[in-house]
Amino acid sequence: MVDPEFPTPKILQPPFKDIVESTFSLSSGGIGCLLHEIQTLDLPDANKWETGEITSLRSNLFANPYAQDWVYDHEQSNAQYAPQHIVPFSSQHKLLIRGAPNYFEEMKRKMKDLSFKHTTDSLKNGDADTYR
Amino acid sequence: MMWSLASYKLAMMIAVLDQTTYDASKRGCPIPSDYVPPNLIGDALKPWEYVFNEPLPTFGGLCQRALGTFKQIQDPSNPLTAHIPKVSLLTQLI
């Protein structure tokens, strides 16, 4: 018999179950995969099978319908996945996630410019053999 | 710049987790701190141990590491991620 003053917590149900499980994903950029890449960022001989997670926005976590409905304000159109309770930092979180494509493109463009400058500087300094 | 991208992406993941754990908590089904997805128990656990050379962390452990790592690599010049260290992610678990 359940004591009404101490109700038993409900078990995880979709979409929470799905979104929680996707954080552990090894194959598509879950948190574990990203943390591992961060840890090995400075190691030249590290296992780089997951290279690209940092520079990519690909992740089951972001593609989850729950996250999509929350970030892009689909509360009215898809009640099945939309959040019922909005976290206090929601507006800041949405700004962060919505701005990601522009931020990533800008940073990657800067990295390419730096790489190009490094190459041309090396050629000017007579390091052409390096690039043959 | 790689550190900047890494801190940005990690902040995005923490943001989604913050919303999810808050919503779950308010709905009366808070996520247990020691939760491990059933599909990663047993044989499915072996790839994680092989690749990462460590036991599979629990949900709470992963959140803790995510926040700790973010604080270490945070890009102070990025105003979009400045609020992340203030999230109450861990207290929303049981």
Backbone of each chain as ProteinMPNN parsed JSONL, in Angstrom:
{"seq_chain_A": "MVDPEFPTPKILQPPFKDIVESTFSLSSGGIGCLLHEIQTLDLPDANKWETGEITSLRSNLFANPYAQDWVYDHEQSNAQYAPQHIVPFSSQHKLLIRGAPNYFEEMKRKMKDLSFKHTTDSLKNGDADTYR", "coords_chain_A": {"N_chain_A": [[0.845, -1.193, 0.0], [0.569, 2.198, -0.867], [1.924, 4.99, 0.708], [0.352, 8.054, 0.845], [1.66, 10.368, 1.595], [4.295, 9.935, 1.094], [4.913, 9.41, -1.805], [5.804, 6.918, -4.191], [8.573, 7.422, -6.331], [8.05, 7.988, -9.808], [8.829, 5.782, -12.553], [11.408, 6.18, -15.064], [10.25, 7.447, -18.125], [9.724, 7.446, -21.714], [9.961, 10.714, -23.202], [12.178, 11.011, -21.607], [13.654, 8.775, -20.862], [14.845, 8.021, -23.272], [16.391, 10.286, -23.895], [18.11, 10.479, -21.76], [19.517, 8.111, -22.037], [20.785, 8.618, -24.434], [22.854, 10.282, -23.783], [24.915, 8.696, -23.126], [25.835, 7.673, -25.414], [28.14, 6.074, -27.515], [28.728, 6.13, -30.153], [27.805, 8.357, -31.457], [28.534, 10.876, -30.522], [27.988, 11.331, -27.73], [28.038, 12.536, -24.301], [30.094, 11.191, -22.949], [31.814, 10.451, -25.022], [32.608, 12.953, -26.009], [33.871, 14.041, -23.737], [36.016, 12.302, -23.538], [37.439, 12.9, -25.845], [38.164, 15.51, -25.286], [39.871, 15.114, -23.126], [42.006, 13.915, -24.391], [42.99, 15.739, -26.115], [45.434, 17.1, -26.276], [47.242, 15.1, -26.634], [49.455, 13.577, -28.774], [49.565, 10.907, -29.6], [47.169, 9.792, -29.023], [44.186, 7.731, -29.004], [42.417, 8.355, -31.741], [39.887, 7.803, -32.724], [37.515, 9.013, -32.332], [37.791, 11.497, -33.318], [36.742, 14.664, -34.276], [34.414, 15.041, -32.941], [34.452, 17.323, -31.376], [34.52, 19.412, -33.192], [32.172, 19.162, -34.487], [28.619, 19.483, -34.734], [27.091, 17.323, -34.502], [25.044, 15.13, -32.761], [23.213, 12.798, -30.84], [21.993, 13.782, -28.645], [21.297, 16.449, -29.132], [19.668, 16.093, -31.309], [17.477, 14.835, -30.37], [13.937, 14.599, -30.126], [12.716, 15.802, -27.919], [14.602, 17.725, -27.0], [14.77, 19.279, -29.31], [12.137, 20.277, -29.519], [12.037, 21.786, -27.248], [14.146, 23.719, -27.519], [13.464, 25.022, -29.887], [10.964, 26.006, -29.427], [8.527, 24.451, -29.735], [6.381, 23.913, -28.197], [3.566, 24.057, -28.379], [2.913, 22.666, -30.675], [3.68, 20.001, -30.481], [2.88, 18.215, -28.127], [3.598, 15.849, -27.005], [6.349, 15.579, -26.752], [7.291, 17.996, -25.838], [8.692, 19.999, -23.177], [7.329, 19.974, -19.868], [7.933, 21.455, -17.682], [9.858, 24.301, -17.39], [13.261, 24.979, -17.211], [15.037, 27.236, -14.985], [17.247, 28.6, -16.229], [16.543, 28.621, -18.862], [16.207, 30.5, -21.042], [18.809, 31.497, -21.441], [20.103, 29.098, -22.046], [18.845, 28.43, -24.458], [19.66, 30.515, -26.138], [22.358, 29.92, -26.284], [22.36, 27.372, -27.584], [20.94, 27.838, -29.951], [22.624, 29.632, -31.172], [24.76, 28.142, -31.9], [25.398, 27.004, -34.584], [26.315, 29.278, -36.072], [28.437, 30.136, -34.436], [30.176, 27.909, -34.478], [30.819, 27.752, -37.218], [32.146, 30.194, -37.559], [34.38, 29.877, -35.856], [35.63, 27.677, -37.036], [36.278, 28.74, -39.5], [38.17, 30.652, -38.733], [40.129, 28.916, -37.798], [40.88, 27.628, -40.173], [41.924, 29.803, -41.589], [44.148, 30.414, -40.011], [45.613, 28.075, -40.319], [46.151, 28.17, -43.066], [47.692, 30.493, -43.158], [49.884, 29.67, -41.664], [50.924, 27.71, -43.355], [51.606, 29.218, -45.679], [53.454, 30.98, -44.578], [55.464, 29.187, -43.862], [56.287, 28.281, -46.377], [57.314, 30.645, -47.426], [59.508, 30.885, -45.817], [61.193, 29.018, -46.799], [60.569, 26.337, -46.409], [59.643, 24.506, -48.238], [60.049, 21.845, -48.904], [58.762, 20.405, -46.985], [56.164, 20.283, -47.815], [56.084, 18.824, -50.148]], "CA_chain_A": [[0.0, 0.0, 0.0], [1.393, 3.384, -1.024], [1.64, 6.087, 1.628], [0.179, 9.255, 0.006], [2.597, 11.426, 1.977], [5.6, 9.587, 0.519], [4.647, 8.66, -3.031], [6.944, 6.296, -4.851], [8.914, 8.132, -7.568], [7.702, 7.277, -11.038], [10.003, 5.318, -13.31], [11.696, 6.98, -16.25], [9.437, 7.135, -19.284], [10.077, 8.269, -22.863], [11.248, 10.798, -23.87], [13.316, 11.136, -20.681], [14.463, 7.562, -20.921], [15.646, 8.076, -24.502], [17.364, 11.375, -23.89], [19.121, 10.124, -20.768], [20.37, 7.064, -22.615], [21.599, 9.135, -25.541], [24.044, 10.953, -23.271], [25.987, 7.707, -23.003], [26.109, 7.125, -26.729], [29.552, 6.047, -27.902], [28.907, 6.206, -31.597], [27.282, 9.558, -32.098], [28.835, 12.127, -29.85], [27.444, 11.515, -26.401], [28.92, 13.274, -23.395], [31.289, 10.393, -22.672], [32.702, 10.536, -26.176], [33.16, 14.313, -26.057], [34.808, 14.194, -22.621], [37.225, 11.549, -23.853], [38.21, 13.647, -26.845], [38.747, 16.68, -24.605], [40.989, 14.634, -22.314], [43.138, 13.49, -25.229], [43.195, 16.776, -27.138], [46.839, 17.486, -26.377], [48.1, 13.921, -26.749], [49.615, 13.269, -30.2], [49.399, 9.49, -29.9], [45.917, 9.306, -28.449], [43.262, 7.04, -29.889], [41.635, 9.446, -32.319], [38.746, 7.286, -33.463], [36.367, 9.9, -32.166], [38.156, 12.834, -33.777], [35.672, 15.343, -34.999], [33.273, 15.326, -32.077], [34.526, 18.7, -30.887], [34.262, 20.377, -34.26], [30.896, 18.843, -35.134], [27.417, 19.652, -33.908], [26.345, 16.068, -34.58], [24.855, 14.453, -31.477], [21.85, 12.34, -30.563], [21.445, 14.596, -27.571], [20.67, 17.639, -29.718], [18.674, 15.688, -32.3], [16.336, 14.257, -29.674], [12.736, 15.438, -30.308], [12.471, 16.586, -26.696], [15.496, 18.889, -27.027], [14.384, 20.123, -30.446], [10.894, 20.978, -29.189], [12.332, 22.785, -26.201], [15.002, 24.806, -28.014], [12.82, 25.776, -30.967], [9.628, 26.445, -28.991], [7.437, 23.695, -30.358], [5.542, 23.438, -27.093], [2.159, 23.94, -28.75], [2.683, 21.792, -31.821], [3.982, 18.6, -30.213], [2.804, 18.111, -26.67], [4.142, 14.569, -26.55], [7.767, 15.692, -26.438], [7.65, 19.295, -25.281], [8.837, 19.998, -21.715], [6.212, 20.481, -19.061], [8.504, 22.414, -16.727], [10.996, 24.956, -18.037], [14.354, 25.234, -16.275], [15.248, 28.685, -14.808], [18.219, 29.164, -17.18], [16.104, 28.21, -20.202], [16.452, 31.492, -22.103], [20.26, 31.512, -21.724], [20.426, 27.829, -22.71], [18.369, 28.479, -25.85], [20.566, 31.409, -26.873], [23.593, 29.156, -26.481], [22.192, 26.299, -28.566], [20.531, 28.408, -31.246], [23.755, 30.339, -31.774], [25.867, 27.209, -32.144], [25.878, 26.885, -35.975], [27.11, 30.462, -36.441], [29.671, 30.142, -33.646], [31.062, 26.853, -34.963], [31.314, 28.124, -38.544], [33.114, 31.283, -37.396], [35.608, 29.349, -35.266], [36.303, 26.806, -37.999], [36.859, 29.619, -40.523], [39.398, 31.209, -38.148], [41.144, 27.849, -37.755], [41.372, 27.427, -41.539], [42.766, 30.965, -41.918], [45.415, 30.255, -39.299], [46.333, 26.967, -40.948], [46.626, 28.661, -44.363], [48.762, 31.459, -42.884], [51.032, 28.882, -41.219], [51.492, 27.064, -44.539], [52.251, 30.205, -46.547], [54.654, 31.475, -43.879], [56.498, 28.151, -43.954], [56.799, 28.289, -47.747], [58.147, 31.845, -47.563], [60.744, 30.681, -45.067], [62.002, 27.993, -47.441], [60.232, 24.992, -45.938], [58.802, 23.905, -49.28], [60.212, 20.388, -48.909], [57.781, 19.829, -46.066], [54.857, 20.146, -48.463], [56.178, 18.069, -51.396]], "C_chain_A": [[0.887, 1.252, 0.0], [0.957, 4.46, -0.043], [1.505, 7.378, 0.822], [1.141, 10.376, 0.367], [3.988, 11.176, 1.412], [5.394, 8.76, -0.754], [5.93, 8.096, -3.628], [7.28, 7.078, -6.127], [8.537, 7.294, -8.783], [8.978, 6.799, -11.732], [10.177, 6.189, -14.542], [10.862, 6.505, -17.437], [9.97, 7.931, -20.486], [9.343, 9.616, -22.772], [12.433, 10.898, -22.918], [14.255, 9.954, -20.78], [15.399, 7.618, -22.139], [16.737, 9.125, -24.41], [18.467, 11.102, -22.869], [20.081, 9.096, -21.353], [21.256, 7.605, -23.726], [22.833, 9.866, -25.047], [25.222, 9.988, -23.181], [26.454, 7.196, -24.36], [27.593, 7.199, -27.079], [29.751, 6.366, -29.371], [28.485, 7.536, -32.198], [27.439, 10.799, -31.226], [28.119, 12.354, -28.537], [28.445, 12.232, -25.512], [30.206, 12.499, -23.127], [32.312, 10.506, -23.778], [33.373, 11.909, -26.236], [34.187, 14.519, -24.946], [36.118, 13.476, -22.91], [38.08, 12.304, -24.86], [38.867, 14.868, -26.217], [39.985, 16.259, -23.812], [42.221, 14.338, -23.152], [43.505, 14.537, -26.273], [44.665, 17.109, -27.355], [47.786, 16.308, -26.559], [48.245, 13.515, -28.208], [49.322, 11.823, -30.538], [48.087, 8.916, -29.372], [45.079, 8.578, -29.499], [42.278, 8.055, -30.46], [40.418, 8.957, -33.095], [37.554, 8.229, -33.389], [36.666, 11.317, -32.621], [37.019, 13.454, -34.575], [34.48, 15.657, -34.135], [33.268, 16.784, -31.626], [34.114, 19.685, -31.973], [32.936, 20.128, -34.967], [29.742, 19.08, -34.171], [26.578, 18.378, -33.89], [26.243, 15.424, -33.192], [23.407, 14.022, -31.331], [21.181, 13.222, -29.522], [20.721, 15.814, -28.128], [19.549, 17.27, -30.692], [17.426, 15.105, -31.654], [15.111, 15.163, -29.808], [12.431, 16.314, -29.085], [13.314, 17.864, -26.706], [15.12, 19.841, -28.149], [13.123, 20.937, -30.122], [11.123, 22.062, -28.154], [13.085, 23.987, -26.789], [14.275, 25.67, -29.038], [11.344, 26.054, -30.694], [8.486, 25.754, -29.723], [6.431, 23.21, -29.306], [4.092, 23.175, -27.527], [1.924, 22.868, -29.811], [2.911, 20.313, -31.514], [4.042, 18.374, -28.705], [3.423, 16.829, -26.146], [5.585, 14.714, -26.075], [8.145, 17.001, -25.754], [7.771, 19.222, -23.766], [7.583, 20.522, -21.019], [6.69, 21.554, -18.096], [9.794, 22.976, -17.325], [12.026, 25.361, -16.984], [14.617, 26.752, -16.163], [16.215, 29.312, -15.813], [17.808, 28.905, -18.634], [16.452, 29.223, -21.291], [17.941, 31.562, -22.461], [20.679, 30.237, -22.468], [20.028, 27.874, -24.187], [19.246, 29.386, -26.705], [21.855, 30.677, -27.237], [23.436, 28.154, -27.62], [21.794, 26.845, -29.937], [21.696, 29.103, -31.954], [24.892, 29.424, -32.187], [26.322, 27.134, -33.602], [26.746, 28.072, -36.406], [28.448, 30.463, -35.728], [30.671, 29.121, -34.192], [31.646, 27.216, -36.332], [32.387, 29.207, -38.443], [34.449, 30.755, -36.859], [36.37, 28.47, -36.262], [36.935, 27.632, -39.124], [38.165, 30.231, -40.008], [40.509, 30.163, -38.12], [41.727, 27.595, -39.142], [42.295, 28.579, -41.942], [44.137, 30.834, -41.265], [46.272, 29.174, -39.942], [46.932, 27.412, -42.286], [47.805, 29.612, -44.163], [50.046, 30.712, -42.48], [51.731, 28.256, -42.426], [52.238, 28.07, -45.41], [53.496, 30.777, -45.89], [55.797, 30.475, -43.983], [57.121, 28.125, -45.337], [57.711, 29.49, -47.974], [59.499, 31.653, -46.882], [61.605, 29.546, -45.639], [61.733, 26.592, -46.956], [59.424, 24.227, -46.985], [58.904, 22.389, -49.284], [59.174, 19.697, -48.029], [56.475, 19.511, -46.797], [54.918, 19.398, -49.79], [55.637, 16.681, -51.214]], "O_chain_A": [[1.838, 1.347, 0.776], [-0.222, 4.805, 0.034], [2.467, 7.772, 0.163], [1.414, 11.246, -0.46], [4.774, 12.111, 1.267], [5.668, 7.56, -0.775], [6.991, 8.718, -3.574], [6.386, 7.369, -6.922], [8.681, 6.071, -8.791], [10.06, 7.346, -11.519], [9.242, 6.843, -15.005], [10.781, 5.308, -17.713], [10.597, 8.974, -20.303], [8.204, 9.653, -22.305], [13.58, 10.872, -23.363], [15.477, 10.101, -20.783], [16.584, 7.302, -22.041], [17.878, 8.88, -24.802], [19.625, 11.454, -23.093], [21.297, 9.196, -21.188], [22.36, 7.104, -23.938], [23.777, 10.055, -25.814], [26.38, 10.406, -23.163], [27.37, 6.376, -24.438], [28.221, 8.251, -26.955], [30.82, 6.818, -29.78], [28.791, 7.805, -33.36], [26.566, 11.666, -31.206], [27.685, 13.472, -28.26], [29.572, 12.502, -25.928], [31.287, 13.085, -23.082], [33.51, 10.64, -23.529], [34.575, 12.005, -26.488], [35.248, 15.099, -25.178], [37.195, 13.968, -22.575], [39.304, 12.342, -24.74], [39.992, 15.224, -26.568], [41.008, 16.944, -23.82], [43.35, 14.491, -22.683], [44.249, 14.248, -27.21], [45.092, 17.368, -28.481], [49.001, 16.494, -26.632], [47.253, 13.142, -28.834], [48.874, 11.529, -31.646], [47.921, 7.699, -29.288], [45.238, 8.779, -30.703], [41.408, 8.554, -29.745], [39.967, 9.625, -34.025], [36.696, 8.241, -34.272], [35.895, 12.237, -32.348], [36.425, 12.814, -35.442], [33.619, 16.445, -34.526], [32.21, 17.403, -31.508], [33.437, 20.675, -31.698], [32.612, 20.81, -35.939], [29.872, 18.903, -32.96], [25.484, 18.357, -33.327], [27.259, 15.205, -32.532], [22.487, 14.775, -31.653], [19.961, 13.387, -29.518], [19.646, 16.172, -27.645], [18.601, 18.033, -30.879], [16.419, 14.902, -32.332], [15.226, 16.374, -29.625], [11.944, 17.436, -29.223], [12.801, 18.954, -26.451], [15.144, 21.059, -27.974], [13.052, 22.13, -30.414], [10.488, 23.116, -28.18], [12.695, 25.135, -26.574], [14.441, 26.89, -29.065], [10.571, 26.305, -31.617], [7.592, 26.407, -30.261], [5.726, 22.222, -29.513], [3.473, 22.201, -27.099], [0.866, 22.238, -29.843], [2.384, 19.454, -32.222], [5.115, 18.348, -28.102], [3.741, 16.734, -24.961], [6.0, 14.06, -25.118], [9.215, 17.097, -25.154], [7.038, 18.467, -23.126], [6.882, 21.396, -21.53], [5.934, 22.457, -17.738], [10.695, 22.232, -17.711], [11.692, 26.008, -15.991], [14.437, 27.475, -17.142], [16.014, 30.46, -16.211], [18.646, 28.965, -19.533], [16.943, 28.841, -22.353], [18.297, 31.673, -23.634], [21.493, 30.281, -23.391], [20.772, 27.416, -25.055], [19.542, 29.068, -27.857], [22.368, 30.802, -28.349], [24.277, 28.091, -28.517], [22.266, 26.358, -30.964], [21.745, 29.153, -33.183], [25.882, 29.879, -32.761], [27.525, 27.193, -33.856], [27.79, 27.887, -37.031], [29.479, 30.755, -36.334], [31.855, 29.42, -34.349], [32.835, 27.009, -36.574], [33.402, 29.158, -39.139], [35.515, 31.136, -37.343], [37.599, 28.513, -36.326], [37.993, 27.275, -39.643], [39.147, 30.321, -40.746], [41.673, 30.468, -38.38], [42.93, 27.371, -39.278], [43.331, 28.353, -42.567], [45.161, 31.11, -41.89], [47.485, 29.326, -40.092], [48.073, 27.077, -42.604], [48.792, 29.554, -44.896], [51.145, 31.076, -42.898], [52.958, 28.264, -42.52], [53.365, 27.814, -45.833], [54.49, 31.033, -46.569], [56.953, 30.856, -44.169], [58.334, 27.967, -45.473], [58.748, 29.378, -48.628], [60.51, 32.199, -47.325], [62.611, 29.159, -45.045], [62.601, 25.727, -47.081], [58.601, 23.382, -46.631], [57.938, 21.71, -49.634], [58.765, 18.566, -48.289], [55.768, 18.572, -46.431], [53.914, 19.333, -50.499], [55.632, 15.892, -52.159]]}, "seq_chain_B": "MMWSLASYKLAMMIAVLDQTTYDASKRGCPIPSDYVPPNLIGDALKPWEYVFNEPLPTFGGLCQRALGTFKQIQDPSNPLTAHIPKVSLLTQLI", "coords_chain_B": {"N_chain_B": [[41.705, 27.45, -30.103], [40.394, 25.061, -30.474], [39.875, 24.358, -27.854], [38.027, 26.266, -27.199], [35.886, 25.612, -28.894], [35.354, 23.088, -27.835], [34.56, 23.674, -25.191], [32.276, 25.078, -25.75], [30.596, 23.186, -27.025], [30.365, 21.307, -24.99], [29.062, 22.872, -23.095], [26.604, 23.17, -24.364], [25.634, 20.556, -24.211], [25.433, 20.24, -21.448], [23.463, 22.101, -20.977], [21.179, 20.944, -22.199], [20.952, 18.685, -20.598], [20.458, 19.93, -18.151], [17.902, 21.059, -18.534], [16.448, 18.689, -18.976], [16.807, 17.135, -16.615], [15.732, 18.871, -14.748], [13.047, 19.084, -15.583], [12.265, 16.416, -15.35], [12.545, 16.082, -12.6], [10.615, 17.869, -11.61], [8.343, 16.686, -12.621], [8.009, 14.578, -11.0], [9.46, 12.297, -11.385], [12.338, 12.039, -10.783], [15.693, 11.719, -12.065], [17.687, 9.024, -11.17], [20.818, 9.321, -9.499], [22.602, 7.244, -9.713], [21.958, 6.022, -12.037], [22.144, 3.864, -14.823], [21.941, 3.335, -18.217], [19.87, 0.655, -19.31], [20.488, -0.578, -21.721], [23.176, -0.489, -21.858], [24.254, -2.184, -20.093], [25.907, -5.209, -19.217], [27.003, -7.15, -21.984], [27.097, -4.983, -23.7], [28.455, -3.128, -22.304], [31.125, -3.593, -22.552], [32.472, -2.407, -24.862], [32.707, 0.301, -24.043], [34.4, 0.122, -21.794], [36.628, -0.899, -23.068], [37.339, 1.107, -24.902], [37.527, 3.492, -23.397], [39.007, 2.697, -21.264], [38.181, 2.448, -18.599], [35.662, 2.022, -16.01], [32.149, 2.111, -16.852], [30.658, 5.214, -16.283], [28.195, 6.341, -13.872], [25.016, 8.029, -14.315], [24.95, 10.33, -12.701], [27.675, 10.545, -12.152], [28.701, 11.076, -14.672], [27.537, 13.552, -15.213], [28.74, 15.078, -13.229], [31.428, 14.961, -13.995], [31.231, 16.225, -16.434], [30.511, 18.853, -15.734], [32.719, 19.526, -14.133], [34.844, 19.305, -15.977], [34.055, 21.251, -17.781], [34.347, 23.602, -16.256], [37.079, 23.684, -16.082], [37.951, 24.132, -18.689], [36.608, 26.282, -19.61], [35.736, 28.983, -21.749], [36.456, 32.138, -21.031], [35.868, 34.387, -22.448], [33.521, 34.053, -23.736], [30.305, 35.048, -23.632], [27.988, 33.578, -23.894], [28.239, 31.17, -22.622], [28.596, 31.702, -19.997], [26.807, 31.314, -17.907], [26.694, 28.65, -17.337], [28.286, 27.361, -15.217], [26.661, 27.915, -13.046], [24.433, 26.295, -13.041], [22.078, 24.039, -11.542], [22.468, 21.296, -11.844], [23.313, 18.829, -10.619], [21.928, 18.757, -8.196], [19.403, 18.265, -8.991], [19.095, 15.646, -9.37], [18.404, 12.354, -7.933]], "CA_chain_B": [[40.35, 27.484, -30.643], [39.745, 23.775, -30.215], [39.356, 24.397, -26.484], [36.839, 27.103, -27.229], [34.813, 24.793, -29.473], [35.042, 22.006, -26.898], [33.791, 24.204, -24.062], [30.96, 25.467, -26.27], [29.765, 21.991, -27.229], [30.078, 20.729, -23.67], [28.04, 23.736, -22.489], [25.313, 22.834, -24.986], [25.179, 19.275, -23.661], [25.028, 20.481, -20.063], [22.191, 22.837, -21.037], [20.099, 19.978, -22.465], [20.821, 17.866, -19.386], [19.861, 20.76, -17.11], [16.466, 21.107, -18.804], [15.868, 17.349, -18.826], [16.772, 16.715, -15.21], [14.798, 19.766, -14.044], [11.699, 18.676, -15.964], [12.019, 15.108, -14.743], [12.39, 16.28, -11.161], [9.33, 18.536, -11.363], [7.26, 15.766, -12.983], [7.918, 13.545, -9.977], [10.264, 11.107, -11.72], [13.731, 12.488, -10.886], [16.637, 10.719, -12.574], [18.613, 8.58, -10.121], [22.227, 9.652, -9.734], [23.342, 6.022, -10.067], [21.299, 5.418, -13.193], [22.927, 3.432, -15.982], [20.964, 2.843, -19.194], [19.845, -0.808, -19.393], [21.091, -1.093, -22.959], [24.637, -0.451, -21.747], [24.669, -3.145, -19.066], [26.229, -6.52, -19.772], [27.959, -7.179, -23.094], [27.207, -3.657, -24.312], [29.352, -2.319, -21.476], [32.531, -3.889, -22.877], [33.108, -1.401, -25.726], [33.049, 1.492, -23.267], [35.591, -0.177, -20.993], [37.751, -1.105, -23.98], [37.734, 2.369, -25.524], [37.883, 4.522, -22.422], [39.887, 2.112, -20.253], [37.624, 2.774, -17.292], [34.291, 1.532, -15.903], [31.103, 3.024, -17.309], [30.192, 6.055, -15.173], [26.755, 6.477, -13.696], [24.511, 9.29, -14.859], [25.436, 11.407, -11.835], [29.12, 10.667, -12.334], [28.954, 11.715, -15.958], [27.174, 14.98, -15.06], [29.778, 15.698, -12.392], [32.631, 15.115, -14.814], [30.956, 17.223, -17.476], [30.601, 20.181, -15.116], [34.109, 19.744, -13.709], [35.661, 19.55, -17.17], [33.684, 22.556, -18.354], [34.955, 24.676, -15.453], [38.525, 23.717, -16.364], [38.278, 24.583, -20.052], [35.661, 27.346, -19.974], [36.254, 30.144, -22.469], [35.908, 33.272, -20.292], [35.465, 35.471, -23.346], [32.247, 33.718, -24.371], [29.198, 35.355, -22.721], [26.887, 32.618, -24.053], [28.428, 30.009, -21.74], [28.961, 32.187, -18.657], [25.848, 30.88, -16.879], [26.726, 27.187, -17.161], [28.728, 26.903, -13.884], [25.647, 28.183, -12.016], [23.282, 25.388, -13.135], [21.951, 23.132, -10.39], [22.275, 19.993, -12.482], [23.506, 17.687, -9.726], [20.915, 18.745, -7.137], [18.126, 17.848, -9.569], [19.078, 14.185, -9.402], [18.201, 11.762, -6.6]], "C_chain_B": [[39.623, 26.154, -30.462], [39.16, 23.74, -28.804], [38.068, 25.22, -26.426], [35.642, 26.34, -27.791], [34.372, 23.703, -28.495], [34.191, 22.511, -25.744], [32.395, 24.604, -24.514], [30.044, 24.247, -26.406], [29.408, 21.334, -25.903], [29.004, 21.553, -22.958], [26.664, 23.434, -23.059], [24.757, 21.537, -24.401], [24.7, 19.436, -22.215], [23.681, 21.205, -20.031], [21.018, 21.885, -21.264], [19.865, 19.103, -21.237], [20.135, 18.655, -18.267], [18.338, 20.817, -17.284], [15.819, 19.755, -18.524], [15.748, 16.947, -17.361], [15.822, 17.584, -14.395], [13.361, 19.327, -14.312], [11.334, 17.344, -15.304], [11.75, 15.24, -13.252], [11.023, 16.876, -10.836], [8.147, 17.638, -11.704], [7.098, 14.649, -11.959], [8.655, 12.271, -10.314], [11.723, 11.526, -11.864], [14.663, 11.356, -11.308], [17.584, 10.314, -11.446], [20.065, 8.886, -10.483], [23.024, 8.43, -10.18], [22.75, 5.31, -11.278], [22.31, 5.068, -14.287], [21.93, 2.856, -16.983], [21.027, 1.332, -19.33], [20.532, -1.347, -20.637], [22.614, -1.049, -22.925], [25.149, -1.384, -20.659], [24.942, -4.484, -19.741], [27.24, -6.41, -20.897], [28.164, -5.805, -23.72], [28.148, -2.744, -23.54], [30.805, -2.466, -21.924], [33.166, -2.856, -23.816], [33.517, -0.143, -24.98], [34.338, 1.261, -22.487], [36.823, -0.33, -21.876], [38.263, 0.241, -24.503], [38.248, 3.361, -24.495], [38.809, 4.026, -21.324], [39.454, 2.48, -18.84], [36.206, 2.198, -17.218], [33.293, 2.572, -16.409], [30.631, 3.89, -16.142], [28.673, 6.018, -15.057], [26.312, 7.818, -14.265], [25.016, 10.479, -14.037], [26.926, 11.643, -12.009], [29.464, 11.386, -13.626], [28.631, 13.217, -15.889], [28.257, 15.718, -14.278], [31.043, 15.944, -13.205], [32.434, 16.169, -15.89], [31.098, 18.632, -16.902], [32.036, 20.51, -14.718], [35.018, 20.069, -14.884], [35.344, 20.911, -17.763], [34.358, 23.696, -17.588], [36.457, 24.8, -15.733], [38.837, 24.354, -17.726], [37.413, 25.75, -20.497], [36.366, 28.506, -20.68], [35.664, 31.396, -21.82], [35.431, 34.407, -21.193], [34.109, 35.208, -23.998], [31.08, 33.978, -23.409], [28.064, 34.339, -22.802], [27.021, 31.416, -23.12], [28.694, 30.411, -20.287], [28.041, 31.658, -17.557], [25.971, 29.4, -16.54], [27.231, 26.743, -15.775], [27.678, 27.106, -12.788], [24.484, 27.194, -12.055], [23.289, 24.409, -11.959], [21.681, 21.71, -10.881], [22.31, 18.837, -11.481], [22.432, 17.605, -8.649], [19.546, 18.334, -7.662], [18.028, 16.334, -9.714], [18.729, 13.658, -8.019], [19.229, 10.659, -6.399]], "O_chain_B": [[38.402, 26.115, -30.315], [38.092, 23.172, -28.579], [37.141, 24.891, -25.686], [34.538, 26.402, -27.251], [33.181, 23.43, -28.343], [33.218, 21.865, -25.356], [31.436, 24.486, -23.751], [28.892, 24.261, -25.973], [28.287, 20.864, -25.715], [28.133, 20.992, -22.292], [25.671, 23.44, -22.332], [23.561, 21.431, -24.129], [23.697, 18.848, -21.812], [22.855, 20.947, -19.155], [19.985, 21.999, -20.604], [18.723, 18.815, -20.878], [19.323, 18.104, -17.524], [17.584, 20.649, -16.326], [14.758, 19.689, -17.903], [14.699, 16.473, -16.925], [15.18, 17.102, -13.462], [12.556, 19.211, -13.388], [10.236, 17.177, -14.773], [10.85, 14.6, -12.708], [10.354, 16.438, -9.9], [7.063, 17.803, -11.144], [6.155, 13.862, -12.041], [8.505, 11.266, -9.62], [12.296, 11.389, -12.945], [14.453, 10.195, -10.959], [18.216, 11.174, -10.832], [20.479, 8.726, -11.631], [23.995, 8.551, -10.928], [23.018, 4.13, -11.507], [23.195, 5.855, -14.624], [21.149, 1.972, -16.629], [22.116, 0.772, -19.452], [21.094, -2.443, -20.618], [23.272, -1.518, -23.854], [26.337, -1.379, -20.339], [24.285, -4.843, -20.718], [28.218, -5.67, -20.791], [29.249, -5.488, -24.207], [28.587, -1.715, -24.052], [31.62, -1.571, -21.702], [34.308, -2.461, -23.584], [34.573, 0.422, -25.262], [35.249, 2.088, -22.51], [37.925, 0.056, -21.489], [39.469, 0.482, -24.542], [39.282, 3.997, -24.697], [39.338, 4.818, -20.545], [40.289, 2.789, -17.989], [35.607, 1.914, -18.255], [33.572, 3.771, -16.39], [30.241, 3.352, -15.106], [27.965, 5.706, -16.015], [27.142, 8.642, -14.649], [25.451, 11.492, -14.585], [27.39, 12.783, -12.015], [30.39, 12.196, -13.677], [29.361, 14.043, -16.437], [28.639, 16.837, -14.622], [31.653, 17.009, -13.112], [33.356, 16.915, -16.218], [31.728, 19.497, -17.511], [32.512, 21.625, -14.933], [35.848, 20.975, -14.815], [36.239, 21.638, -18.194], [34.875, 24.638, -18.19], [37.03, 25.885, -15.633], [39.854, 25.027, -17.891], [37.483, 26.162, -21.655], [37.439, 28.947, -20.268], [34.488, 31.695, -22.032], [34.683, 35.283, -20.757], [33.603, 36.054, -24.735], [30.882, 33.21, -22.467], [27.258, 34.244, -21.877], [26.04, 30.721, -22.854], [28.983, 29.559, -19.447], [28.452, 31.565, -16.4], [25.401, 28.947, -15.547], [26.651, 25.821, -15.2], [27.797, 26.524, -11.71], [23.62, 27.244, -11.179], [24.34, 24.01, -11.457], [20.784, 21.024, -10.392], [21.436, 17.971, -11.496], [22.06, 16.51, -8.229], [18.63, 18.082, -6.88], [16.996, 15.808, -10.131], [18.75, 14.406, -7.041], [19.251, 10.019, -5.348]]}, "name": "protein", "num_of_chains": 2, "seq": "MVDPEFPTPKILQPPFKDIVESTFSLSSGGIGCLLHEIQTLDLPDANKWETGEITSLRSNLFANPYAQDWVYDHEQSNAQYAPQHIVPFSSQHKLLIRGAPNYFEEMKRKMKDLSFKHTTDSLKNGDADTYRMMWSLASYKLAMMIAVLDQTTYDASKRGCPIPSDYVPPNLIGDALKPWEYVFNEPLPTFGGLCQRALGTFKQIQDPSNPLTAHIPKVSLLTQLI"}
